Amino acid sequence: MIERSLFTPDHESFREAFRRFMEKEIAPFHAQWEEQGYVDRAVWRKAGDNGFLCMSMPEVYGGSGADALYAVVQMEELARGGFTGIGYGLHSEIVAPYILHYGTEAQKQKYLPQLASGNMVGAIAMSEPAAGSDLQGIKTTAMEQGDGSYLLNGSKTFVTNGWHADLVIVVAKTNPAAGAKGTSLLLVERGMPGFEVGKRLKKLGLKAQDTSELFFADLKIPQDNLLGGEAYKNKGFICLMQQLPWERLQIAITAVASAQAAIDWTLAYVKERKVFGQPVASYQNTRYTLAELQTEVQVARVFVDKCVELIVQDKLDTATASMAKYWCSDLQCKVMDECVQLFGGYGYMWEYPITRAYADARVQRIYGGTNEIMKEVISRSMGMGAR
């Protein structure tokens, strides 16, 4: 295998420390969390106490000032363990960066230390019942009032961390007549009158992840809760587009790590499981299937590692991130399907991690923009825009 050159000894020391944290605070409880449909709130505060949240945020705001590679290590380790209920990545590497990059100084000081400590859980509300990947088609509105506040009305769905969320970045139209150019981002806090957390959504996979509906009915948003203040009013769509490459690369990172974990589980299983008196691994079909899958995952990892290098240098473009997201998530689903087949009947039993990984993988081709949207983005970058 090609030796990875991304990580320093400090990154690998962090990997070991985070593995120990997972073994103590996550692994013993994750099956129970899948049954109840959400992780215990305590796992957020424990992560904050250990410095495992918002690591890339500056120290002045409660973070560690660490590079993005520490977050990559964390994503890989959670994926390797199959701990898909843990929403640290979205909280630390999507929600917090929006506030860091676009928030006012007062917003940064108010929210980032709370997110880093785990006292607040963050979410972002983009998708709506009638607008999934089409962010320009959202219907939620935030209309400015005479006193400078905003009146928020609408609903969001498929919101990761939505059940626990104390702070939600809500994508809304502040000037509906202007289309995408009338979009803003608003900071909504739990407890605001008119903010209601709906039911937890029962999903095919990711069963421990607290995905929820959110509702806003005449919710008065103070002027200070417009992300970035007046400077970013009606510029929310631009902010979303700037952050999507990193979000999509995170999906690719977890896809490759999950696929590698599936191969590792399957390899161990086929060496032990016997059919007609021989280990399943002794059959040519098994060996060739795993050889093909390992080759494809190795190719994907090299590409994703290069994309990570580019994101650290702030050079990753939207089209390349879209390639990584669509190709790696497609590959993840392929690997899971082939590995389930090699497990035979046991591959269909929920107590086996490969079964849960198979169910968890499917959404990777949908969220962060469907893979069909990714291909549209790529084709437009090639000068083939739709007419």
N, C-alpha and C positions, 0 to 999 in steps of 0.2 A: 504494500500500500504506500501511496505517496505520503511522506511525512508532512504534517501540517506545520507551517511556519508562522501562523498568526499570533500564537500565544507565547508570552514570556513565562519564566518560572513563577512570577508573582500571580499571573493569571491561573496557572495550574494549582498553585497553593490555594487560591480562592476556590477553585473547582472542588478541591478536597474538603474545604471548610463548608461549602454549601451542600455537598453530598452528606456530610455528617448532620447538618441541620435537617435535611430531608428525611434521613433515616430516623431521626428522633421526633420531629414535629409534623411530618407529612405522611410518610409511608404507613405508620400504624393506623391511621385514621381515614385514609382516602376512600376505602371501600364503604365505610360508614357515611362519609360525605356524599358519595354517589347515591346512596339510598335516600338521604334526606334532601338532596337536590341543591346543596350549597355547602361550602366549607365553613368551618367555625370561624367566627370573627377573630378569635384569639390568634389564629395563624398569621394574621396581618400584623398585629401588634408585636408578636414574637419576631417576625421578619424585620420590622422596624427597629426593635431593640438590638438586633444583631447587625444592623447596617446593610440589610439586603434589599432595601427599597430606595428608589430614586438615586442609585449610586452615581449616575452621571451628572446629577445636579451639583452646582457649586456648593462648597462647604458653607458659605455664608447663608445658604437657604436650607441647610440641614442635610445636604447630600455629602458624597465623598469626593466629588471632583474627579471621579474615575473615568477612564475612556470607555467607549461603547463596547469594547471587547469583554468587559466584566459582565455586562448585560447579556452578551451572546453566550458566554459560559453558562449563565443562569438559565437561559432559554433551553440550551442543549441538555442540561442536566434534568430539568423538569420533563422535557420530552423523552429523554432516555428512560426515566422512571415511569412514564405513562401518567404523570400527575397533572392531568389536563384540567382539573378543577381550579388550579391556582392561577389567579389573574394578575400576577405581579408584573408581567411584561407590559400589558396594556396600561396599567396604573403608572408604572415607572418610566416607560419608554414611548408612550403615546400621550397620555393625559398631561403628565408633568412637563414634557418638552413644549407642548402648546403654551403653557403658562410661562415657561422660561423664555421662549422665543418671542412671544407676542404680548404677554401680559404687562401691565403697568408695574412699576416698582412696588406699589402698595399691594397689588394682587400677588406678586411673587412672595413678598414677605408674609402675607396672610396665609397663603395656601401651601406653598412648597414645603415648609418645615412640617406641617401637619401631614402631608402626604408621605414625607420621608420617614416619619415616626410610626406610621401605620394608624395614627389616631383618626385620620380620614382615609376613606377608600374612594378612589377616583374612577370615573367612567366617562365615556363620550357617546353621545346620542346622535347618530346620523340617520340610520335607516328608519323608514316609515312603512306602515302597512302597504302603501301604494307606491313606494319609492325605495328600492333596495340599493342596487349599484348606481342608480341614476340620482346622484346628489343634486343635480340641477332641478330635479322634479319635486323637491320637498314642498310640503304644504304648511308646515308649522310656521306661524308668524309671530313676530315680536314687534308690535307697533309702538312707536314712540309716543309718549303722553306729554301733556303740557308742562309737567314738572321735570322733564328730562328722563323719567323712568320709562320702562318698556312693559307692555302687557303681552305676556306669552300665552299662546293658545295652540294646541295641537297634541300629537301623540307620537311616540317613538317605539320601536320594537327591536328585538334581537340585541338588547343592550347588555353586553358583558359587564359583570360586576354590578349590574343594575339593582339587585336585591340589597346588597350591602352599601351601595354608593352613598357617600355623604356629600360629594361634589360631582356634578355632572356638567360637562361642556356640551351645550345644546346647540345644534346647528339650526338656525331659523332664518326666515326671510324678514329683514327689517325694511326692505323696499320691494314688495312682491312684484311690482310692475317692471323692475329692472332685471328679473331673472337671476342668473348666477351672480351678476354684479350687485345684487341687492341682498346678499347673504352675509350674516354676521354670526359670531360665536358668543354665547352667553353663559355665564357661570351661575348654575342653579344649585342651591344648597338644600340638603334634606331639612324638612321642617318649614320651608317657605309655604305660606298659605296658597293653595291651588296646585301644589306639586303632589302627585299621587303615584306611588310605586304600584304597578299592577301585579298580576300573577307571575310566578316563576314559570317559565316556559319549559315544557317537557320535551326533550330533544332525543333524536336518534342516538347521539353520543354526547360527550362532554357533560356527563350527567351531574358531576359535582360543581360545575360552573354555574354561578347564579345569574343566568340570563333572564332578563325581565322585560316587561312592557313598562313604559313610563307615560304619564298623562299630565298635561298642563292646561289648567282651566282658569283664565283670567289671573294668571300668576304675575304679580307685580315684581319686576326685576329692577332693582336700583340701578341708577346710571353707572355706579362704580362697578357693577357686575357685567358690563359689556367688556369682553376680553380685549385688552389693549386700549380701551377707551375710544374716544372719538377718532383717533388716528387709524383704527382698524374697523370702524363702522363700514358695513357693506363690502368688506374685503375678506370675509370669511372663506369664500370659495378659493381664493388665492392661497390662504393659509393651509387649507385642506390639501390642495395640490402639492404644496411644498413639502408636506409631511408624509404624503402617501408612499413615496419610495421606501422610506425606512419601515413603515408599517408593513408593506408588502414583502420586504426582505425578511422581516421577522417571521412571516409565515413560511418562507422558503427555508429559513434556518431550522425551524421546528420540524418541517417536513422531512428534511434530510436526517436530522437526529432521530426522529421517530422511525423512519425507514431502517436506519442502521440498527436500532434497538430490536426491531421486528426480525431482522436477519439473524441477529445474535440469539434471540430467544428460539428461533426456528432451528438454527444450527445445533444448539444444545439438545433440543427435543428430538430431532431426527437421528442423532447419534445414540440416543437411549431407546427410542421406540422401535420395536421389532414387528415386522410383517413377514409372514411365512418363514419365520425363524431367523431372519436377517434384519439388521438395523436399517431403518428407512434411508439412512444416509448412504448405504452401500449401493443403492439403485442409481443408475445413470441419470434417470430423469430428475431425481432429487439433486444430485451433484450439479448437473448442468443448469437447472433452474436457479439454484442459489448462486452459482458462478455468474450467471447473467445478471441477477439482481444486484450482486455485490459490485459488479463492474459499473452498472448504471448509477448506483448510489455513490461510488467513488468519483465518477465523472461529475455528478451533481455537487458533491462536496467541494471539489476544486473550483467549480464555477461560483458557488456561493461564497467560499472563502475569498475569492477575488472581489466579489461584490461587497463583502464586509470591509476589505481593505479600502475600497472606494468610498464607502459610507463614512469611514473614519476620516478620510481626507476631504469629505464633503464634495465628492465628485460623482456619486452614483446618480445616473439620470433615470427618468421615469420609465423609459422603454426597457432598459436593462433590468430594472427592478421588476417590471411586469413579466419579463421573460423568466426571471428566477421564480417568481411566485407561481406562475401557471405551470411551468415545466416540472418544478419540484413537487408541487402538490398533486399533479397528475401521476408522477412517479411514486409518490407516497401511497396513493390509492392502489396502484398496480402492485407494489410490493406487499401491501397488506393482504390483498386478494390472493396472491400466489402463496404467501406464508400460511394463511388460513387453510388453503387447500392441502398443504403439506402436513398440517396438524390433523387433517381428517376430521372425524366427528368431534374431537375435542376442540377443534378450532371454532366450533359453533357454541361452545360452552362459556358462559359469562365469567366464570372464575379464572379463565385463562387470560393473561394480559393481551395476547394476540387478538382475541375476540373484541375486547374493549378498544384496542388500538384501531381495529378495522372500522368500528362504529365512529370513533373519534375523528378518523381521517377524512371522512366524506365532506365535512363542511369546509375544509381547507380550500377546496376548489370553488367555494361560493363567497365566503366573506373576504373583506379587503378588496372587493370588486371581483365579480365572477371571472372565471378563466376566459370566457368569451369576451368580456370587456378588456381583459389583458391583451388578447389578440388584436382587438380593435386599436388599442393604444400603440401596440407594436407596429401594426400595419400603417397607421398614420405617421409614425416616425420614419417610415420608409417612403413617404410621399404617396401613399395610397388612400387618402382620406375619402370617406363616403361622400357621394354627391346627392 
